Amino acid sequence: MVEAFETHLQELRRGTIVLACLQLLQSPGYGYGLLQELEAAGFETEANTLYPLLRRLEKQGHLTSYWNTEESRPRKFYQTSEAGLRLAGALYQEWQRLTGSLAALPDQSPSS
């Protein structure tokens, strides 16, 4: 049962990470810094999940990127594109709608 719960929890979180990344990257950010911001905001994710997501969102046109070579170590910075902002807005509206729908369901909490 614990394994099934973890699988469902991972699926639920996967969608929220997309929205969180699009929102956080309205200001330029790099992978490791984004991981730290996500963690500070309460989103549990790992580098092996985040980096492929960033590449996918960039390929889909929702993020832009550039290399910053001014520091000792080059870093690839990402920023939400206009298309990404539109997607983030639509996802956020849908998230709000779903939250309202869940709140309207009868309370099925287990009794003590």
N, CA, C and O atoms as CSV, one atom per row, in Angstrom:
chain,resi,resn,atom,element,x,y,z
A,1,MET,N,N,0.824,-1.190,0.000
A,1,MET,CA,C,0.000,0.000,0.000
A,1,MET,C,C,0.872,1.260,0.000
A,1,MET,O,O,0.547,2.234,-0.679
A,2,VAL,N,N,1.970,1.248,0.751
A,2,VAL,CA,C,2.852,2.413,0.812
A,2,VAL,C,C,3.431,2.703,-0.568
A,2,VAL,O,O,3.526,3.863,-0.969
A,3,GLU,N,N,3.819,1.657,-1.296
A,3,GLU,CA,C,4.393,1.838,-2.626
A,3,GLU,C,C,3.374,2.457,-3.576
A,3,GLU,O,O,3.715,3.349,-4.353
A,4,ALA,N,N,2.133,1.994,-3.523
A,4,ALA,CA,C,1.079,2.554,-4.374
A,4,ALA,C,C,0.841,4.020,-4.030
A,4,ALA,O,O,0.667,4.848,-4.924
A,5,PHE,N,N,0.834,4.342,-2.744
A,5,PHE,CA,C,0.651,5.732,-2.324
A,5,PHE,C,C,1.773,6.596,-2.873
A,5,PHE,O,O,1.519,7.681,-3.398
A,6,GLU,N,N,3.006,6.133,-2.760
A,6,GLU,CA,C,4.159,6.896,-3.247
A,6,GLU,C,C,4.058,7.141,-4.753
A,6,GLU,O,O,4.398,8.222,-5.233
A,7,THR,N,N,3.593,6.142,-5.491
A,7,THR,CA,C,3.428,6.288,-6.936
A,7,THR,C,C,2.397,7.360,-7.251
A,7,THR,O,O,2.632,8.216,-8.103
A,8,HIS,N,N,1.258,7.321,-6.570
A,8,HIS,CA,C,0.209,8.320,-6.801
A,8,HIS,C,C,0.664,9.709,-6.377
A,8,HIS,O,O,0.359,10.699,-7.043
A,9,LEU,N,N,1.380,9.779,-5.291
A,9,LEU,CA,C,1.894,11.057,-4.809
A,9,LEU,C,C,2.882,11.649,-5.814
A,9,LEU,O,O,2.867,12.854,-6.065
A,10,GLN,N,N,3.729,10.813,-6.381
A,10,GLN,CA,C,4.696,11.268,-7.381
A,10,GLN,C,C,3.971,11.813,-8.612
A,10,GLN,O,O,4.378,12.835,-9.165
A,11,GLU,N,N,2.906,11.144,-9.043
A,11,GLU,CA,C,2.133,11.613,-10.192
A,11,GLU,C,C,1.495,12.966,-9.906
A,11,GLU,O,O,1.487,13.845,-10.768
A,12,LEU,N,N,0.963,13.138,-8.710
A,12,LEU,CA,C,0.342,14.399,-8.326
A,12,LEU,C,C,1.369,15.525,-8.308
A,12,LEU,O,O,1.101,16.623,-8.794
A,13,ARG,N,N,2.527,15.254,-7.755
A,13,ARG,CA,C,3.578,16.276,-7.651
A,13,ARG,C,C,4.147,16.665,-9.007
A,13,ARG,O,O,4.527,17.818,-9.212
A,14,ARG,N,N,4.208,15.721,-9.929
A,14,ARG,CA,C,4.830,15.974,-11.230
A,14,ARG,C,C,4.187,17.176,-11.925
A,14,ARG,O,O,4.888,18.033,-12.462
A,15,GLY,N,N,2.880,17.236,-11.915
A,15,GLY,CA,C,2.188,18.355,-12.551
A,15,GLY,C,C,2.398,19.670,-11.830
A,15,GLY,O,O,2.477,20.724,-12.462
A,16,THR,N,N,2.488,19.615,-10.514
A,16,THR,CA,C,2.670,20.857,-9.768
A,16,THR,C,C,4.067,21.419,-9.972
A,16,THR,O,O,4.251,22.634,-9.904
A,17,ILE,N,N,5.048,20.573,-10.220
A,17,ILE,CA,C,6.420,21.039,-10.442
A,17,ILE,C,C,6.496,21.848,-11.737
A,17,ILE,O,O,7.220,22.841,-11.802
A,18,VAL,N,N,5.762,21.434,-12.761
A,18,VAL,CA,C,5.742,22.188,-14.017
A,18,VAL,C,C,5.263,23.611,-13.755
A,18,VAL,O,O,5.914,24.574,-14.161
A,19,LEU,N,N,4.135,23.742,-13.082
A,19,LEU,CA,C,3.585,25.067,-12.792
A,19,LEU,C,C,4.529,25.871,-11.908
A,19,LEU,O,O,4.743,27.058,-12.153
A,20,ALA,N,N,5.090,25.245,-10.892
A,20,ALA,CA,C,6.012,25.948,-9.993
A,20,ALA,C,C,7.238,26.454,-10.756
A,20,ALA,O,O,7.682,27.580,-10.529
A,21,CYS,N,N,7.783,25.644,-11.647
A,21,CYS,CA,C,8.953,26.066,-12.432
A,21,CYS,C,C,8.610,27.251,-13.328
A,21,CYS,O,O,9.364,28.221,-13.398
A,22,LEU,N,N,7.477,27.170,-14.009
A,22,LEU,CA,C,7.084,28.270,-14.886
A,22,LEU,C,C,6.894,29.560,-14.095
A,22,LEU,O,O,7.243,30.640,-14.571
A,23,GLN,N,N,6.350,29.450,-12.902
A,23,GLN,CA,C,6.153,30.648,-12.080
A,23,GLN,C,C,7.483,31.177,-11.547
A,23,GLN,O,O,7.744,32.378,-11.617
A,24,LEU,N,N,8.318,30.298,-11.020
A,24,LEU,CA,C,9.592,30.747,-10.453
A,24,LEU,C,C,10.536,31.304,-11.514
A,24,LEU,O,O,11.315,32.217,-11.238
A,25,LEU,N,N,10.469,30.763,-12.713
A,25,LEU,CA,C,11.398,31.185,-13.759
A,25,LEU,C,C,10.907,32.403,-14.544
A,25,LEU,O,O,11.403,32.687,-15.635
A,26,GLN,N,N,9.944,33.112,-13.989
A,26,GLN,CA,C,9.602,34.404,-14.590
A,26,GLN,C,C,10.793,35.345,-14.449
A,26,GLN,O,O,10.956,36.284,-15.228
A,27,SER,N,N,11.623,35.078,-13.442
A,27,SER,CA,C,12.937,35.719,-13.316
A,27,SER,C,C,13.962,34.650,-13.671
A,27,SER,O,O,13.785,33.493,-13.289
A,28,PRO,N,N,15.027,34.997,-14.389
A,28,PRO,CA,C,16.003,33.985,-14.808
A,28,PRO,C,C,16.562,33.186,-13.631
A,28,PRO,O,O,16.821,33.730,-12.558
A,29,GLY,N,N,16.739,31.901,-13.853
A,29,GLY,CA,C,17.308,31.034,-12.830
A,29,GLY,C,C,18.008,29.847,-13.460
A,29,GLY,O,O,17.736,29.492,-14.607
A,30,TYR,N,N,18.905,29.236,-12.711
A,30,TYR,CA,C,19.635,28.059,-13.193
A,30,TYR,C,C,19.175,26.834,-12.397
A,30,TYR,O,O,18.544,26.968,-11.348
A,31,GLY,N,N,19.490,25.667,-12.894
A,31,GLY,CA,C,18.969,24.419,-12.348
A,31,GLY,C,C,19.121,24.241,-10.855
A,31,GLY,O,O,18.131,24.028,-10.155
A,32,TYR,N,N,20.348,24.324,-10.349
A,32,TYR,CA,C,20.567,24.071,-8.923
A,32,TYR,C,C,19.875,25.124,-8.064
A,32,TYR,O,O,19.300,24.800,-7.025
A,33,GLY,N,N,19.928,26.375,-8.495
A,33,GLY,CA,C,19.239,27.430,-7.755
A,33,GLY,C,C,17.740,27.195,-7.731
A,33,GLY,O,O,17.081,27.442,-6.721
A,34,LEU,N,N,17.198,26.712,-8.854
A,34,LEU,CA,C,15.772,26.406,-8.926
A,34,LEU,C,C,15.420,25.254,-7.992
A,34,LEU,O,O,14.384,25.285,-7.328
A,35,LEU,N,N,16.277,24.239,-7.940
A,35,LEU,CA,C,16.058,23.131,-6.998
A,35,LEU,C,C,15.942,23.656,-5.568
A,35,LEU,O,O,15.071,23.224,-4.812
A,36,GLN,N,N,16.818,24.583,-5.201
A,36,GLN,CA,C,16.793,25.145,-3.851
A,36,GLN,C,C,15.527,25.962,-3.615
A,36,GLN,O,O,14.929,25.883,-2.542
A,37,GLU,N,N,15.114,26.748,-4.613
A,37,GLU,CA,C,13.884,27.533,-4.478
A,37,GLU,C,C,12.668,26.628,-4.329
A,37,GLU,O,O,11.791,26.885,-3.504
A,38,LEU,N,N,12.620,25.573,-5.128
A,38,LEU,CA,C,11.506,24.630,-5.042
A,38,LEU,C,C,11.452,23.990,-3.662
A,38,LEU,O,O,10.386,23.895,-3.055
A,39,GLU,N,N,12.606,23.553,-3.170
A,39,GLU,CA,C,12.672,22.925,-1.854
A,39,GLU,C,C,12.226,23.899,-0.767
A,39,GLU,O,O,11.475,23.523,0.132
A,40,ALA,N,N,12.681,25.141,-0.843
A,40,ALA,CA,C,12.307,26.149,0.153
A,40,ALA,C,C,10.804,26.415,0.137
A,40,ALA,O,O,10.218,26.764,1.162
A,41,ALA,N,N,10.183,26.249,-1.034
A,41,ALA,CA,C,8.742,26.467,-1.161
A,41,ALA,C,C,7.933,25.219,-0.809
A,41,ALA,O,O,6.703,25.260,-0.817
A,42,GLY,N,N,8.612,24.107,-0.499
A,42,GLY,CA,C,7.911,22.890,-0.098
A,42,GLY,C,C,7.691,21.881,-1.206
A,42,GLY,O,O,6.949,20.915,-1.022
A,43,PHE,N,N,8.321,22.084,-2.358
A,43,PHE,CA,C,8.197,21.135,-3.466
A,43,PHE,C,C,9.379,20.183,-3.430
A,43,PHE,O,O,10.524,20.600,-3.606
A,44,GLU,N,N,9.106,18.913,-3.204
A,44,GLU,CA,C,10.170,17.908,-3.175
A,44,GLU,C,C,10.421,17.416,-4.595
A,44,GLU,O,O,9.543,16.828,-5.226
A,45,THR,N,N,11.613,17.661,-5.081
A,45,THR,CA,C,11.992,17.161,-6.400
A,45,THR,C,C,13.491,16.911,-6.399
A,45,THR,O,O,14.223,17.417,-5.549
A,46,GLU,N,N,13.927,16.128,-7.359
A,46,GLU,CA,C,15.343,15.791,-7.452
A,46,GLU,C,C,15.894,16.270,-8.785
A,46,GLU,O,O,15.144,16.497,-9.735
A,47,ALA,N,N,17.196,16.420,-8.843
A,47,ALA,CA,C,17.857,16.905,-10.057
A,47,ALA,C,C,17.532,16.023,-11.255
A,47,ALA,O,O,17.332,16.528,-12.359
A,48,ASN,N,N,17.479,14.708,-11.048
A,48,ASN,CA,C,17.213,13.807,-12.176
A,48,ASN,C,C,15.776,13.906,-12.671
A,48,ASN,O,O,15.443,13.325,-13.704
A,49,THR,N,N,14.925,14.625,-11.962
A,49,THR,CA,C,13.576,14.937,-12.423
A,49,THR,C,C,13.546,16.333,-13.030
A,49,THR,O,O,12.929,16.546,-14.073
A,50,LEU,N,N,14.208,17.281,-12.382
A,50,LEU,CA,C,14.130,18.682,-12.789
A,50,LEU,C,C,14.818,18.955,-14.122
A,50,LEU,O,O,14.232,19.604,-14.988
A,51,TYR,N,N,16.036,18.480,-14.306
A,51,TYR,CA,C,16.780,18.839,-15.516
A,51,TYR,C,C,16.108,18.344,-16.802
A,51,TYR,O,O,16.046,19.102,-17.769
A,52,PRO,N,N,15.605,17.109,-16.855
A,52,PRO,CA,C,14.860,16.706,-18.057
A,52,PRO,C,C,13.589,17.547,-18.264
A,52,PRO,O,O,13.205,17.826,-19.399
A,53,LEU,N,N,12.946,17.946,-17.166
A,53,LEU,CA,C,11.760,18.795,-17.273
A,53,LEU,C,C,12.125,20.145,-17.891
A,53,LEU,O,O,11.424,20.633,-18.777
A,54,LEU,N,N,13.220,20.747,-17.424
A,54,LEU,CA,C,13.653,22.031,-17.979
A,54,LEU,C,C,13.951,21.904,-19.475
A,54,LEU,O,O,13.563,22.770,-20.259
A,55,ARG,N,N,14.631,20.841,-19.868
A,55,ARG,CA,C,14.938,20.635,-21.291
A,55,ARG,C,C,13.655,20.448,-22.105
A,55,ARG,O,O,13.530,20.984,-23.206
A,56,ARG,N,N,12.712,19.690,-21.560
A,56,ARG,CA,C,11.445,19.457,-22.260
A,56,ARG,C,C,10.659,20.763,-22.415
A,56,ARG,O,O,10.146,21.053,-23.496
A,57,LEU,N,N,10.563,21.553,-21.333
A,57,LEU,CA,C,9.835,22.822,-21.408
A,57,LEU,C,C,10.502,23.783,-22.392
A,57,LEU,O,O,9.824,24.547,-23.078
A,58,GLU,N,N,11.830,23.740,-22.456
A,58,GLU,CA,C,12.539,24.582,-23.422
A,58,GLU,C,C,12.248,24.112,-24.847
A,58,GLU,O,O,11.978,24.930,-25.727
A,59,LYS,N,N,12.303,22.819,-25.074
A,59,LYS,CA,C,12.034,22.267,-26.408
A,59,LYS,C,C,10.615,22.599,-26.860
A,59,LYS,O,O,10.374,22.824,-28.046
A,60,GLN,N,N,9.672,22.630,-25.910
A,60,GLN,CA,C,8.275,22.946,-26.224
A,60,GLN,C,C,8.039,24.449,-26.399
A,60,GLN,O,O,6.944,24.865,-26.777
A,61,GLY,N,N,9.062,25.262,-26.123
A,61,GLY,CA,C,8.926,26.700,-26.294
A,61,GLY,C,C,8.405,27.443,-25.075
A,61,GLY,O,O,8.090,28.630,-25.164
A,62,HIS,N,N,8.308,26.763,-23.937
A,62,HIS,CA,C,7.792,27.399,-22.719
A,62,HIS,C,C,8.888,28.060,-21.889
A,62,HIS,O,O,8.603,28.867,-21.005
A,63,LEU,N,N,10.142,27.715,-22.177
A,63,LEU,CA,C,11.289,28.345,-21.526
A,63,LEU,C,C,12.281,28.776,-22.594
A,63,LEU,O,O,12.368,28.169,-23.661
A,64,THR,N,N,13.026,29.830,-22.293
A,64,THR,CA,C,14.187,30.197,-23.097
A,64,THR,C,C,15.406,29.978,-22.214
A,64,THR,O,O,15.281,29.860,-20.996
A,65,SER,N,N,16.586,29.923,-22.827
A,65,SER,CA,C,17.789,29.711,-22.017
A,65,SER,C,C,18.967,30.456,-22.619
A,65,SER,O,O,18.976,30.806,-23.799
A,66,TYR,N,N,19.950,30.683,-21.780
A,66,TYR,CA,C,21.212,31.268,-22.215
A,66,TYR,C,C,22.290,30.835,-21.232
A,66,TYR,O,O,22.003,30.491,-20.086
A,67,TRP,N,N,23.535,30.859,-21.700
A,67,TRP,CA,C,24.668,30.498,-20.854
A,67,TRP,C,C,25.272,31.753,-20.253
A,67,TRP,O,O,25.540,32.719,-20.967
A,68,ASN,N,N,25.485,31.747,-18.961
A,68,ASN,CA,C,26.195,32.820,-18.268
A,68,ASN,C,C,27.607,32.311,-18.010
A,68,ASN,O,O,27.813,31.386,-17.224
A,69,THR,N,N,28.566,32.922,-18.673
A,69,THR,CA,C,29.964,32.490,-18.532
A,69,THR,C,C,30.798,33.518,-17.773
A,69,THR,O,O,32.027,33.444,-17.767
A,70,GLU,N,N,30.133,34.470,-17.136
A,70,GLU,CA,C,30.850,35.529,-16.416
A,70,GLU,C,C,31.396,35.064,-15.072
A,70,GLU,O,O,32.319,35.675,-14.535
A,71,GLU,N,N,30.838,33.995,-14.528
A,71,GLU,CA,C,31.315,33.482,-13.247
A,71,GLU,C,C,32.365,32.403,-13.496
A,71,GLU,O,O,32.649,32.056,-14.642
A,72,SER,N,N,32.938,31.875,-12.416
A,72,SER,CA,C,34.001,30.875,-12.555
A,72,SER,C,C,33.513,29.609,-13.258
A,72,SER,O,O,34.278,28.930,-13.942
A,73,ARG,N,N,32.238,29.307,-13.079
A,73,ARG,CA,C,31.668,28.109,-13.698
A,73,ARG,C,C,30.483,28.525,-14.571
A,73,ARG,O,O,29.572,29.193,-14.083
A,74,PRO,N,N,30.476,28.142,-15.856
A,74,PRO,CA,C,29.340,28.501,-16.711
A,74,PRO,C,C,28.047,27.873,-16.186
A,74,PRO,O,O,28.036,26.731,-15.726
A,75,ARG,N,N,26.967,28.638,-16.265
A,75,ARG,CA,C,25.660,28.131,-15.840
A,75,ARG,C,C,24.641,28.429,-16.929
A,75,ARG,O,O,24.650,29.494,-17.546
A,76,LYS,N,N,23.765,27.458,-17.145
A,76,LYS,CA,C,22.681,27.659,-18.099
A,76,LYS,C,C,21.496,28.240,-17.337
A,76,LYS,O,O,20.970,27.614,-16.416
A,77,PHE,N,N,21.086,29.427,-17.725
A,77,PHE,CA,C,19.949,30.087,-17.102
A,77,PHE,C,C,18.708,29.885,-17.963
A,77,PHE,O,O,18.774,29.892,-19.192
A,78,TYR,N,N,17.591,29.708,-17.297
A,78,TYR,CA,C,16.303,29.538,-17.963
A,78,TYR,C,C,15.390,30.683,-17.560
A,78,TYR,O,O,15.522,31.258,-16.480
A,79,GLN,N,N,14.443,31.006,-18.470
A,79,GLN,CA,C,13.418,31.988,-18.147
A,79,GLN,C,C,12.141,31.606,-18.884
A,79,GLN,O,O,12.178,31.115,-20.013
A,80,THR,N,N,11.018,31.840,-18.226
A,80,THR,CA,C,9.724,31.526,-18.821
A,80,THR,C,C,9.489,32.433,-20.032
A,80,THR,O,O,9.651,33.651,-19.951
A,81,SER,N,N,9.106,31.823,-21.147
A,81,SER,CA,C,8.819,32.565,-22.376
A,81,SER,C,C,7.382,33.085,-22.337
A,81,SER,O,O,6.638,32.804,-21.398
A,82,GLU,N,N,7.002,33.842,-23.359
A,82,GLU,CA,C,5.614,34.320,-23.454
A,82,GLU,C,C,4.651,33.130,-23.506
A,82,GLU,O,O,3.608,33.138,-22.852
A,83,ALA,N,N,5.011,32.111,-24.288
A,83,ALA,CA,C,4.170,30.908,-24.356
A,83,ALA,C,C,4.100,30.230,-22.992
A,83,ALA,O,O,3.047,29.727,-22.598
A,84,GLY,N,N,5.217,30.217,-22.274
A,84,GLY,CA,C,5.246,29.627,-20.935
A,84,GLY,C,C,4.389,30.398,-19.952
A,84,GLY,O,O,3.744,29.803,-19.088
A,85,LEU,N,N,4.375,31.727,-20.076
A,85,LEU,CA,C,3.518,32.545,-19.209
A,85,LEU,C,C,2.046,32.241,-19.463
A,85,LEU,O,O,1.249,32.149,-18.529
A,86,ARG,N,N,1.695,32.085,-20.743
A,86,ARG,CA,C,0.302,31.734,-21.065
A,86,ARG,C,C,-0.043,30.359,-20.501
A,86,ARG,O,O,-1.119,30.166,-19.934
A,87,LEU,N,N,0.878,29.401,-20.659
A,87,LEU,CA,C,0.648,28.061,-20.119
A,87,LEU,C,C,0.515,28.107,-18.603
A,87,LEU,O,O,-0.379,27.474,-18.042
A,88,ALA,N,N,1.391,28.847,-17.937
A,88,ALA,CA,C,1.332,28.952,-16.475
A,88,ALA,C,C,-0.006,29.532,-16.035
A,88,ALA,O,O,-0.602,29.057,-15.068
A,89,GLY,N,N,-0.479,30.553,-16.740
A,89,GLY,CA,C,-1.775,31.148,-16.403
A,89,GLY,C,C,-2.909,30.147,-16.552
A,89,GLY,O,O,-3.784,30.059,-15.691
A,90,ALA,N,N,-2.894,29.389,-17.649
A,90,ALA,CA,C,-3.939,28.392,-17.885
A,90,ALA,C,C,-3.865,27.265,-16.855
A,90,ALA,O,O,-4.893,26.824,-16.341
A,91,LEU,N,N,-2.654,26.799,-16.553
A,91,LEU,CA,C,-2.500,25.731,-15.556
A,91,LEU,C,C,-2.945,26.203,-14.174
A,91,LEU,O,O,-3.574,25.452,-13.429
A,92,TYR,N,N,-2.618,27.445,-13.836
A,92,TYR,CA,C,-3.005,27.981,-12.533
A,92,TYR,C,C,-4.526,28.083,-12.430
A,92,TYR,O,O,-5.098,27.742,-11.395
A,93,GLN,N,N,-5.182,28.546,-13.488
A,93,GLN,CA,C,-6.648,28.616,-13.476
A,93,GLN,C,C,-7.253,27.227,-13.318
A,93,GLN,O,O,-8.205,27.041,-12.560
A,94,GLU,N,N,-6.703,26.259,-14.029
A,94,GLU,CA,C,-7.213,24.889,-13.917
A,94,GLU,C,C,-6.970,24.332,-12.519
A,94,GLU,O,O,-7.823,23.632,-11.974
A,95,TRP,N,N,-5.813,24.638,-11.936
A,95,TRP,CA,C,-5.509,24.194,-10.573
A,95,TRP,C,C,-6.544,24.771,-9.598
A,95,TRP,O,O,-7.035,24.064,-8.719
A,96,GLN,N,N,-6.867,26.046,-9.759
A,96,GLN,CA,C,-7.865,26.688,-8.897
A,96,GLN,C,C,-9.234,26.028,-9.074
A,96,GLN,O,O,-9.948,25.796,-8.099
A,97,ARG,N,N,-9.596,25.724,-10.335
A,97,ARG,CA,C,-10.879,25.073,-10.604
A,97,ARG,C,C,-10.929,23.701,-9.942
A,97,ARG,O,O,-11.926,23.341,-9.317
A,98,LEU,N,N,-9.848,22.938,-10.083
A,98,LEU,CA,C,-9.805,21.604,-9.479
A,98,LEU,C,C,-9.843,21.676,-7.957
A,98,LEU,O,O,-10.485,20.847,-7.313
A,99,THR,N,N,-9.164,22.656,-7.382
A,99,THR,CA,C,-9.183,22.838,-5.932
A,99,THR,C,C,-10.607,23.096,-5.463
A,99,THR,O,O,-11.049,22.531,-4.463
A,100,GLY,N,N,-11.325,23.953,-6.190
A,100,GLY,CA,C,-12.722,24.227,-5.854
A,100,GLY,C,C,-13.590,22.991,-5.997
A,100,GLY,O,O,-14.460,22.741,-5.163
A,101,SER,N,N,-13.362,22.220,-7.045
A,101,SER,CA,C,-14.139,20.992,-7.259
A,101,SER,C,C,-13.898,19.985,-6.144
A,101,SER,O,O,-14.838,19.358,-5.655
A,102,LEU,N,N,-12.634,19.828,-5.740
A,102,LEU,CA,C,-12.325,18.906,-4.638
A,102,LEU,C,C,-12.958,19.377,-3.333
A,102,LEU,O,O,-13.465,18.569,-2.555
A,103,ALA,N,N,-12.925,20.678,-3.101
A,103,ALA,CA,C,-13.505,21.226,-1.870
A,103,ALA,C,C,-15.016,21.028,-1.834
A,103,ALA,O,O,-15.606,20.942,-0.757
A,104,ALA,N,N,-15.646,20.956,-3.011
A,104,ALA,CA,C,-17.097,20.798,-3.071
A,104,ALA,C,C,-17.545,19.351,-2.880
A,104,ALA,O,O,-18.730,19.096,-2.665
A,105,LEU,N,N,-16.617,18.406,-2.955
A,105,LEU,CA,C,-16.974,16.998,-2.758
A,105,LEU,C,C,-17.320,16.747,-1.295
A,105,LEU,O,O,-16.815,17.435,-0.409
A,106,PRO,N,N,-18.177,15.765,-1.042
A,106,PRO,CA,C,-18.466,15.432,0.364
A,106,PRO,C,C,-17.187,15.012,1.083
A,106,PRO,O,O,-16.322,14.363,0.495
A,107,ASP,N,N,-17.075,15.377,2.333
A,107,ASP,CA,C,-15.900,15.032,3.138
A,107,ASP,C,C,-15.898,13.530,3.389
A,107,ASP,O,O,-16.824,12.989,3.994
A,108,GLN,N,N,-14.867,12.876,2.927
A,108,GLN,CA,C,-14.746,11.425,3.094
A,108,GLN,C,C,-13.573,11.072,3.993
A,108,GLN,O,O,-13.000,9.989,3.877
A,109,SER,N,N,-13.215,11.991,4.893
A,109,SER,CA,C,-12.097,11.734,5.803
A,109,SER,C,C,-12.421,10.553,6.694
A,109,SER,O,O,-13.559,10.402,7.138
A,110,PRO,N,N,-11.415,9.699,6.965
A,110,PRO,CA,C,-11.655,8.575,7.872
A,110,PRO,C,C,-11.999,9.099,9.264
A,110,PRO,O,O,-11.389,10.049,9.755
A,111,SER,N,N,-12.977,8.467,9.881
A,111,SER,CA,C,-13.355,8.906,11.234
A,111,SER,C,C,-12.356,8.372,12.249
A,111,SER,O,O,-11.757,7.314,12.057
A,112,SER,N,N,-12.187,9.125,13.333
A,112,SER,CA,C,-11.211,8.740,14.365
A,112,SER,C,C,-11.675,7.556,15.143
A,112,SER,O,O,-10.978,7.100,16.049
